[in-house]
């Protein structure tokens, strides 16, 4: 009878957790405490956009120790070309830094396991096993997530989102990315693709989007939208486009977002108006998100956010005009990302520390097993020798 009682006690003591606890719930719990318990080691963050791949070594306090970048290979090329670019940047940084893990923020849909890029509108990735491919090449742990998710995490940890438990991140770059962060965890949705705000339809039958639909939000408030409008006016030889046309010597293809921002800061009326238009549509979209999610704050990041108040002020005005229940509800704050274009890179590096911790523990267990094996082998050799 005592034998059965001992077995029952042992089963209670070593019983495994119930299988009903989902993997996502476990990951979220680990995320909430990762910034407290993750190893304080340098990791590499990668931000992959439609035009550039940015990589940096980031320490545990969110400080960028070194940063490198390369142009994103054309989307007509194979996914392996993009992987080659990532690997080259990481290996270059590894020559000068002790890298323990790599975090990747990819501009596209990433599955719930954070290993495959399901779809990237601006790249040639379709169900791409990015995590496994790069882990095999880099020989360090790799974490993959959506670039807006990593940016939101970076801003919540080190930037404009600190202290806000209900945060929405909007990233304005080639397109629009988005992320939701509540109570210290990124809300990825059941299938991992939450936060694709840029593909909400705001103008039925509007401009065609690379995602295949028409009238997506990012066709009216993004870097691509800004440049498209400026180039169309220049090609039409509109008098309002004289300043920018003269600046590029009539080479319309040389009109870029940073150039438009520069001229707007210098007082160019057309460039200022274009940024106001982009800001207006940004505010309209934010008001829709506030109606659905009711966050305490919005953080605006990405390359286009470099326009500062030329963009943010019109967005705030449009937000107040279109907010449901305006005048009878608290208004969420709208702030520019403090980490700037580096938010996604810093966030990806910080999230990668969780993977680094698991990797270090696995290596320690492997070493302990090896040492036990060696001790057993030594004992056996001594016993045989006797």
C-alpha positions, 0 to 999 in steps of 0.5 A: 500500500505504501508503494502506491502512496509513494507513486501517487505522491511522486506523480503529484510532485512531478505532474506536467502542466495541463496541455490546455495552456497555449503556446501563445499564452506562454510566450506572452507571459515570458515577454512580460518578464523578459526585460527583467529576467533576460540575460544582459547580453548584446544582440542584433536587431534587424529591420527589413523594410521595402527599401532597406535592411537595417542591422544593429548591435543593441545592449540590454538598455536599448543603446545601439552599439553599432549600426549598418544597413544595405538596400533591400534587394528588388522584390523580383529577386528570390527570397534567398537574396534577402536572406543573403543580405541579412546574413552578411550584415549579421556576420559583419557585426559579429566580427566586432561584437559578441552576438548572442541572438538575432531578432528580425522585424520583417515587413509582412505577416509572420505566423503565430510561431514567429518562424515563417513570413506568410506574406510580404506585400513589398518583398517576394516572401510567400510562406518563407521559413525565415527563422530556420533558414537563418538559424542554420546559417548564423549558428545563433538563435533567431527570432522573427516577428512583424516589424511593427510589433518589434517597433511597438515593443521597442517604444514601450520598453525604451521610447515614447510608449513607456508607462502606457499599458494600452498602446497602438504603434503606427509605422509609416514607411513604404507602407503602413504597419501597426501593432497593439500592445496591452499590459506588457504584451504584443497582441498578435492575434490567433494566427499571428497577423494582427495589426495590419492596419495599413490594409484597412479600406478607407476609400472604396474603389480607391488606389490599387494596393500591392496587397491586391485590394483597392483603397487601403489606408497606406495608399493615402498615408505612407511614404509611397503615397507621399512620393506618388502625389509629388511625382504626379504633380511634377509629371503634369508640370503643375506650377505648384511643383516648380520648386521640387522639379527644379531641385531634381533637374526635371528627373521625377524619379529622383523625388523622394520622401526625405526630399519632400520633407526637406523642402517642406521645412524650407517653406515649399508650399506644395510639399507642406500641403502634401504632408498635411494631406498625408497627416489628415489621412493618418488622423482619420485612420487613427480615429477609426482605430480609437473607436475599435481599440480605445488605447491610451496612446498612439505612437507614430514611427517609421521613416515618414515620421521624420517630418515631425509636426508637419505631419503630426499636427494635421494628424491630431487635428483630423483625429479630433474631428473624426473621433467617435463621441468626440467631446464626451470621451478621453482622447488618446495621446498621439506622439512621435516615436522617440527611437525614430526609424531605429525602433523596430531594430531596437525592439527586435534585438530586445525580444531576441534576448528571450531566445538568447536566455533559452539558448544559454540554458539549453547549452548549459544543460547540454554541457552538464549532460556532457560532464556527467557522461565524462564522469560516468566514463571515468568511473567506468574506466577506473572500475575496469582498471581495478 
